């Protein structure tokens, strides 16, 4: 028997045929101008019982994906009683979790696969103990259990706590992030399908008109990033609403406060990341400009922001070992352009932040260059382990492919000057991602327009890069 508090999210039990109209998440989704189907939906398990994890920052679309998955299962004639959705926000501890699942199990047909979702499981104190007990008791024997969390610690804990209990599927851990530039362009459909196909072909010549369209799409992307709520705001009104900015600021603040962190320290650290955006930093030099006494406190806050998928810490590359150089400075990036803008609206409140803050800031060539470079870095890290190079000079991106690294310099300027390319020119396999479309190479280094390079990275993988 399902606890009545969960009924609004399990309306398929009342009317499977009307689930999309009755469910609050899917009903709201249907009102959006742009509706996205995440590729993750095609990777989720069907008939392989086990414990699966989905992680990703809050408000990135995890709940929407799960509701779309439930609708897919119903369309495939899965018995409604074999599907259940629980939200961790209403479950106090692992004892309550066990009780809720045990009560649900009374309605399950044991000869059929059951699909149980526990969304935001990290809200449940001791959740891993509850899952382990249920697995050992045989309750999950025929169950596809999908756990979600906004903290990547979910994955680490699941790997450690449930050895031998994850199931027979070769893929049990999934990530969900903001839309990549490729995914956004295909969703917006402002560029015709035939031209999008030519963008994906490295041998095809991109028509001048399509070049301009792709440039415009990247300028939009640097404003709303890959977050669907912000994308749909701009699709409706050509601006991002105050409430959308506030929602994401409240997520970062709220999750940090739940972890016992101080709001003033958080504000100082976020402000320092913005001031030093894309520059090399150490915990020591950050601490010196803040009221925080110890560098490790800074490292702790940044580490939590990283586990929430709000910040990406880009280490320097130890070239001979293809690993992070622990003693060299790091570079700090927000994981999406929109997160950067949302944080800035909290640090420097404005009545209409999109028109009074976001637009003017991106009109500054230096700042726009930093945002574009950071966007490139955080795109690549979705696909490959990503570093930067600190030597006599600096290279923006060094990403690993097998047993080699590929260096990339990002230049969001109209002119490419040889004196700015001294370090990248030392590598035979170097690439430059530039603002211009008219320079195929410089000093023998291939040059690719940044919008085209980002588009050709493709859709995001459904798993974390190894």
C-alpha positions as CSV (number, residue, x, y, z in Angstrom):
1,X,0.0,0.0,0.0
2,X,1.4,3.4,-1.0
3,X,1.6,6.1,1.6
4,X,-1.0,8.8,0.5
5,X,1.7,11.5,0.6
6,X,3.3,10.0,-2.5
7,X,0.0,9.8,-4.5
8,X,0.5,13.1,-6.4
9,X,3.6,11.6,-8.1
10,X,2.0,8.2,-8.6
11,X,-1.2,9.2,-10.5
12,X,-0.6,6.3,-12.9
13,X,-2.2,4.1,-10.3
14,X,-5.4,6.1,-10.6
15,X,-5.4,6.4,-14.4
16,X,-2.5,5.0,-16.5
17,X,-3.9,6.5,-19.7
18,X,-4.1,10.0,-18.2
19,X,-0.7,9.9,-16.4
20,X,0.8,12.7,-18.6
21,X,-2.1,15.0,-17.9
22,X,-2.4,14.1,-14.1
23,X,1.3,14.1,-13.1
24,X,2.4,17.6,-12.0
25,X,5.9,17.3,-13.6
26,X,4.7,16.1,-17.0
27,X,1.8,18.5,-17.0
28,X,4.2,21.4,-16.5
29,X,6.6,20.0,-19.1
30,X,3.8,19.9,-21.7
31,X,3.4,23.7,-21.3
32,X,7.0,24.5,-22.2
33,X,7.8,25.7,-25.7
34,X,10.8,23.3,-26.0
35,X,10.4,19.8,-24.7
36,X,13.5,17.7,-24.6
37,X,13.8,13.9,-24.5
38,X,17.1,13.1,-22.7
39,X,19.2,10.3,-24.3
40,X,19.4,8.8,-20.8
41,X,15.9,7.5,-21.3
42,X,17.2,5.0,-23.9
43,X,19.9,3.8,-21.5
44,X,17.8,3.1,-18.4
45,X,17.3,-0.6,-17.6
46,X,14.1,-2.5,-18.6
47,X,14.2,-6.1,-17.4
48,X,17.5,-6.3,-15.4
49,X,16.9,-6.0,-11.7
50,X,19.6,-4.3,-9.7
51,X,20.5,-1.0,-8.0
52,X,21.1,1.9,-10.4
53,X,22.2,5.4,-9.7
54,X,21.6,8.7,-11.5
55,X,23.4,11.8,-10.3
56,X,23.5,15.4,-11.5
57,X,23.0,18.9,-10.2
58,X,19.7,19.9,-8.8
59,X,17.1,21.3,-11.2
60,X,18.9,19.7,-14.1
61,X,16.0,17.5,-15.0
62,X,16.4,14.2,-13.1
63,X,12.7,14.2,-11.9
64,X,11.5,15.0,-15.4
65,X,13.5,12.1,-16.9
66,X,12.1,9.7,-14.3
67,X,8.5,10.7,-15.0
68,X,9.1,10.4,-18.7
69,X,10.6,6.9,-18.0
70,X,7.5,6.0,-16.1
71,X,5.3,7.1,-19.0
72,X,7.5,5.0,-21.3
73,X,7.1,1.9,-19.1
74,X,3.3,2.4,-19.1
75,X,3.2,2.6,-22.9
76,X,5.1,-0.7,-22.9
77,X,2.2,-2.3,-21.0
78,X,4.0,-2.6,-17.7
79,X,1.4,-3.1,-14.9
80,X,0.8,0.2,-13.1
81,X,1.3,-1.5,-9.7
82,X,4.8,-2.5,-10.8
83,X,5.9,1.1,-10.9
84,X,6.4,3.3,-7.9
85,X,7.9,6.7,-7.3
86,X,9.1,7.8,-3.8
87,X,10.7,11.2,-3.1
88,X,13.4,11.2,-0.4
89,X,12.3,14.6,0.8
90,X,9.3,12.8,2.5
91,X,11.3,9.9,4.1
92,X,13.1,10.7,7.3
93,X,15.5,7.7,7.7
94,X,16.4,4.2,6.5
95,X,13.8,2.7,8.9
96,X,11.0,4.7,7.1
97,X,12.5,3.7,3.7
98,X,12.4,0.0,4.6
99,X,8.8,0.4,5.8
100,X,7.6,2.2,2.7
101,X,9.2,-0.3,0.3
102,X,8.0,-3.3,2.3
103,X,4.4,-2.0,2.3
104,X,4.6,-1.4,-1.5
105,X,6.0,-4.9,-2.0
106,X,2.6,-6.4,-0.9
107,X,1.1,-5.2,-4.3
108,X,4.0,-6.5,-6.5
109,X,3.6,-9.5,-8.7
110,X,6.8,-11.5,-7.9
111,X,6.9,-13.0,-11.4
112,X,7.2,-9.6,-13.0
113,X,9.9,-6.9,-13.0
114,X,9.1,-4.0,-10.6
115,X,10.4,-0.5,-11.2
116,X,11.0,1.5,-8.0
117,X,12.3,5.0,-8.0
118,X,13.7,6.8,-5.0
119,X,14.3,10.4,-6.1
120,X,16.8,12.5,-4.1
121,X,17.7,9.5,-1.9
122,X,20.4,11.4,0.0
123,X,17.7,13.2,1.9
124,X,17.1,9.9,3.6
125,X,19.4,9.5,6.7
126,X,21.2,6.2,6.4
127,X,19.6,5.4,3.1
128,X,22.4,3.0,2.2
129,X,21.6,0.8,5.2
130,X,17.9,0.6,4.1
131,X,18.8,-0.4,0.6
132,X,21.3,-3.0,1.8
133,X,18.7,-4.5,4.2
134,X,16.1,-4.7,1.5
135,X,18.5,-6.3,-0.9
136,X,19.7,-8.9,1.6
137,X,16.1,-9.6,2.6
138,X,15.2,-10.5,-1.0
139,X,12.7,-7.7,-1.4
140,X,14.6,-6.3,-4.4
141,X,15.1,-9.6,-6.1
142,X,12.9,-8.7,-9.1
143,X,13.2,-4.9,-8.7
144,X,14.9,-2.3,-10.9
145,X,15.7,0.2,-8.1
146,X,16.7,3.6,-9.4
147,X,18.3,6.0,-6.9
148,X,18.9,9.7,-7.7
149,X,20.9,12.3,-5.9
150,X,22.3,15.7,-6.5
151,X,25.6,14.8,-4.9
152,X,28.1,12.5,-6.7
153,X,28.8,10.9,-3.3
154,X,25.7,8.7,-4.1
155,X,27.8,6.9,-6.7
156,X,30.8,6.5,-4.5
157,X,28.7,5.1,-1.6
158,X,26.7,2.8,-3.9
159,X,29.9,1.3,-5.3
160,X,31.3,0.6,-1.8
161,X,28.1,-0.4,0.0
162,X,26.5,-2.7,-2.6
163,X,29.1,-5.0,-4.0
164,X,27.4,-7.9,-5.8
165,X,24.0,-6.2,-5.4
166,X,24.1,-3.8,-8.3
167,X,22.6,-6.4,-10.8
168,X,23.8,-8.0,-14.0
169,X,23.7,-4.9,-16.3
170,X,27.1,-3.6,-17.5
171,X,25.9,0.0,-17.0
172,X,24.6,0.9,-13.5
173,X,25.7,4.5,-12.9
174,X,24.4,7.4,-15.0
175,X,25.0,11.1,-15.0
176,X,22.6,13.8,-16.1
177,X,23.9,17.3,-16.8
178,X,22.8,20.4,-18.6
179,X,22.3,20.2,-22.3
180,X,25.4,20.4,-24.3
181,X,25.6,23.0,-27.1
182,X,25.0,20.2,-29.6
183,X,21.8,19.1,-27.8
184,X,20.6,22.7,-27.4
185,X,21.1,23.5,-31.1
186,X,19.2,20.4,-32.1
187,X,16.4,21.2,-29.7
188,X,16.0,24.8,-30.8
189,X,15.8,23.7,-34.5
190,X,16.6,27.2,-35.7
191,X,19.2,25.6,-38.0
192,X,17.5,23.3,-40.5
193,X,18.1,19.6,-40.2
194,X,20.0,19.3,-43.4
195,X,22.4,22.0,-42.3
196,X,22.8,20.4,-38.9
197,X,23.9,17.2,-40.7
198,X,26.6,19.2,-42.5
199,X,27.8,20.6,-39.2
200,X,28.6,17.1,-38.0
201,X,30.6,16.2,-41.1
202,X,34.3,17.3,-40.7
203,X,34.7,17.2,-44.5
204,X,31.7,19.3,-45.3
205,X,32.0,23.1,-45.9
206,X,29.7,25.0,-43.7
207,X,27.7,27.7,-45.6
208,X,28.3,31.3,-44.6
209,X,24.7,31.7,-43.5
210,X,24.8,28.6,-41.3
211,X,28.1,29.9,-39.8
212,X,26.2,33.1,-38.7
213,X,23.3,31.0,-37.3
214,X,25.7,28.8,-35.3
215,X,27.5,31.9,-33.9
216,X,24.1,33.3,-32.8
217,X,23.2,30.0,-31.1
218,X,26.4,30.0,-29.1
219,X,25.8,33.6,-28.0
220,X,22.4,32.5,-26.7
221,X,24.0,29.4,-25.1
222,X,26.5,31.7,-23.2
223,X,23.4,33.3,-21.6
224,X,21.1,30.4,-20.7
225,X,23.6,27.5,-20.8
226,X,22.1,24.1,-20.9
227,X,19.5,24.4,-18.3
228,X,16.1,23.8,-19.8
229,X,14.2,26.2,-17.5
230,X,16.4,29.1,-18.6
231,X,16.3,27.9,-22.3
232,X,12.5,27.9,-22.2
233,X,12.5,31.3,-20.6
234,X,14.4,32.8,-23.5
235,X,12.3,30.9,-26.0
236,X,9.2,32.6,-24.5
237,X,10.4,36.1,-23.8
238,X,14.0,36.4,-25.0
239,X,15.1,36.9,-21.4
240,X,15.6,34.8,-18.2
241,X,13.1,35.4,-15.4
242,X,14.1,36.6,-12.0
243,X,12.4,33.5,-10.5
244,X,14.6,31.2,-12.6
245,X,17.8,32.8,-11.4
246,X,16.5,32.6,-7.8
247,X,15.6,28.9,-8.0
248,X,19.2,28.0,-8.9
249,X,20.7,30.4,-6.3
250,X,18.5,28.9,-3.6
251,X,19.6,25.4,-4.6
252,X,23.2,26.1,-4.1
253,X,22.7,28.0,-0.9
254,X,20.2,25.5,0.5
255,X,22.3,22.5,-0.2
256,X,25.4,24.1,1.4
257,X,23.4,25.1,4.5
258,X,22.1,21.6,4.9
259,X,25.6,20.4,5.0
260,X,26.3,22.8,7.9
261,X,28.2,25.4,5.9
262,X,28.1,29.1,6.6
263,X,26.4,31.4,4.1
264,X,28.9,34.2,4.5
265,X,31.8,31.9,3.7
266,X,29.9,30.5,0.7
267,X,29.3,34.1,-0.5
268,X,33.0,35.0,-0.1
269,X,34.2,31.8,-1.9
270,X,31.8,32.2,-4.8
271,X,32.8,35.9,-5.1
272,X,36.4,34.9,-5.3
273,X,35.7,32.3,-8.0
274,X,34.0,35.0,-10.1
275,X,36.9,37.5,-9.6
276,X,39.5,34.9,-10.5
277,X,37.3,33.3,-13.2
278,X,39.4,31.0,-15.4
279,X,42.6,32.0,-13.7
280,X,45.1,29.9,-11.7
281,X,44.4,29.7,-8.0
282,X,45.7,27.9,-4.9
283,X,43.7,27.4,-1.7
284,X,46.3,29.5,0.1
285,X,46.0,32.6,-2.1
286,X,42.2,32.4,-2.1
287,X,42.2,32.2,1.7
288,X,44.4,35.2,2.0
289,X,41.8,37.5,0.3
290,X,38.9,36.1,2.4
291,X,38.0,36.2,6.0
292,X,38.3,32.4,6.1
293,X,41.3,31.4,8.3
294,X,42.4,28.1,6.9
295,X,43.0,27.2,3.2
296,X,41.5,23.7,3.8
297,X,38.2,25.3,4.6
298,X,38.2,26.9,1.2
299,X,39.1,23.5,-0.3
300,X,36.2,21.9,1.6
301,X,33.6,24.4,0.3
302,X,34.9,24.1,-3.2
303,X,34.9,20.3,-3.0
304,X,31.2,20.3,-1.9
305,X,30.3,22.7,-4.8
306,X,32.1,20.2,-7.0
307,X,30.2,17.2,-5.7
308,X,26.9,19.2,-6.3
309,X,28.0,19.6,-9.9
310,X,28.0,23.4,-9.6
311,X,31.8,23.9,-9.9
312,X,34.5,22.1,-11.8
313,X,38.0,22.1,-10.4
314,X,40.4,21.9,-13.4
315,X,43.8,20.6,-12.3
316,X,47.1,21.1,-14.1
317,X,48.3,18.2,-16.1
318,X,51.4,16.2,-15.1
319,X,52.3,15.4,-18.7
320,X,54.7,12.5,-18.1
321,X,52.1,10.7,-16.0
322,X,48.9,11.9,-17.7
323,X,47.5,12.7,-14.2
324,X,46.7,15.8,-12.1
325,X,49.7,17.7,-10.8
326,X,48.8,18.0,-7.1
327,X,51.2,20.8,-6.3
328,X,50.3,23.1,-9.1
329,X,47.5,25.7,-9.0
330,X,44.0,24.8,-10.2
331,X,41.5,26.7,-12.3
332,X,37.9,27.0,-11.1
333,X,34.9,27.0,-13.4
334,X,31.1,27.0,-12.9
335,X,29.9,23.9,-14.7
336,X,27.5,25.8,-17.0
337,X,27.3,29.5,-18.1
338,X,23.9,29.8,-16.5
339,X,25.2,28.8,-13.1
340,X,27.8,31.6,-13.3
341,X,25.0,34.1,-14.1
342,X,22.8,32.8,-11.4
343,X,25.6,33.1,-8.8
344,X,26.3,36.6,-9.9
345,X,22.7,37.6,-9.4
346,X,23.0,36.5,-5.8
347,X,26.3,38.2,-5.2
348,X,25.2,41.5,-6.9
349,X,21.4,41.6,-6.8
350,X,19.6,43.6,-9.5
351,X,15.9,44.2,-10.1
352,X,16.1,42.8,-13.7
353,X,19.3,40.7,-13.7
354,X,19.1,39.5,-17.3
355,X,19.0,43.0,-18.9
356,X,21.0,44.9,-16.2
357,X,23.7,42.3,-15.5
358,X,23.9,39.3,-17.9
359,X,23.6,41.2,-21.1
360,X,26.1,44.0,-20.2
361,X,28.6,41.6,-18.8
362,X,28.7,39.5,-22.0
363,X,29.1,42.8,-23.9
364,X,32.6,43.1,-22.3
365,X,35.0,41.3,-24.7
366,X,37.4,40.2,-21.9
367,X,34.6,38.8,-19.7
368,X,32.8,37.2,-22.7
369,X,36.1,35.5,-23.6
370,X,36.4,34.1,-20.1
371,X,32.9,32.8,-20.2
372,X,33.4,31.2,-23.6
373,X,36.7,29.6,-22.5
374,X,35.1,28.2,-19.4
375,X,32.1,26.9,-21.4
376,X,34.6,25.0,-23.6
377,X,36.4,23.5,-20.6
378,X,33.3,22.3,-19.0
379,X,32.0,20.9,-22.2
380,X,35.1,18.8,-22.8
381,X,35.1,17.5,-19.2
382,X,31.7,15.9,-19.9
383,X,33.5,13.6,-22.4
384,X,37.1,13.1,-21.2
385,X,39.3,13.7,-18.2
386,X,40.2,17.3,-18.6
387,X,43.2,19.4,-17.4
388,X,45.1,22.5,-18.3
389,X,48.8,22.9,-19.0
390,X,51.0,25.1,-16.8
391,X,54.6,25.3,-18.1
392,X,56.4,28.3,-19.5
393,X,53.1,29.3,-20.8
394,X,49.6,28.0,-20.3
395,X,47.2,25.9,-22.4
396,X,43.5,26.1,-21.7
397,X,42.5,22.5,-22.2
398,X,44.4,19.2,-22.2
399,X,42.1,16.3,-22.4
400,X,43.0,12.6,-22.3
401,X,42.2,10.1,-25.0
402,X,43.6,6.7,-24.2
403,X,47.4,7.1,-23.5
404,X,47.8,10.5,-24.9
405,X,46.6,14.1,-24.3
406,X,45.3,16.6,-26.8
407,X,46.0,20.3,-26.1
408,X,43.5,23.0,-27.1
409,X,43.8,26.7,-26.8
410,X,40.6,28.8,-26.8
411,X,40.7,32.2,-28.3
412,X,37.5,34.2,-28.3
413,X,38.9,37.1,-30.2
414,X,38.7,38.3,-33.8
415,X,42.5,38.2,-34.3
416,X,44.9,35.4,-33.5
417,X,48.3,36.7,-32.6
418,X,51.4,34.4,-32.8
419,X,52.8,35.8,-29.6
420,X,49.8,34.4,-27.7
421,X,50.4,30.9,-29.0
422,X,53.9,30.2,-27.8
423,X,53.0,27.3,-25.5
424,X,50.3,25.6,-27.6
425,X,52.7,25.8,-30.6
426,X,55.1,23.3,-28.8
427,X,52.7,20.4,-29.3
428,X,52.4,18.6,-32.6
429,X,48.8,17.6,-32.1
430,X,47.6,21.0,-30.9
431,X,44.3,22.7,-31.8
432,X,43.0,26.2,-31.6
433,X,39.2,26.9,-31.0
434,X,38.6,30.4,-32.1
435,X,35.9,33.0,-32.6
436,X,36.8,33.5,-36.3
437,X,35.7,31.3,-39.2
438,X,38.2,32.7,-41.6
439,X,41.5,31.3,-40.4
440,X,42.0,27.6,-41.1
441,X,45.5,27.5,-39.5
442,X,48.1,29.6,-37.8
443,X,51.7,28.7,-37.4
444,X,50.8,25.3,-38.7
445,X,48.2,24.8,-35.9
446,X,44.7,23.8,-37.2
447,X,42.1,26.4,-36.2
448,X,38.4,25.5,-35.7
449,X,35.6,27.9,-34.9
450,X,34.6,27.4,-31.3
451,X,30.8,27.1,-32.0
452,X,31.6,24.3,-34.5
453,X,34.1,22.6,-32.2
454,X,31.5,22.5,-29.4
455,X,28.7,21.3,-31.7
456,X,30.9,18.5,-32.9
457,X,31.5,17.2,-29.4
458,X,28.0,15.9,-29.7
459,X,25.4,14.9,-27.2
460,X,26.6,14.2,-23.6
461,X,27.4,10.7,-22.7
462,X,25.2,9.1,-20.1
463,X,28.1,8.0,-17.9
464,X,31.0,9.7,-16.2
465,X,34.3,9.8,-18.2
466,X,36.8,7.4,-16.8
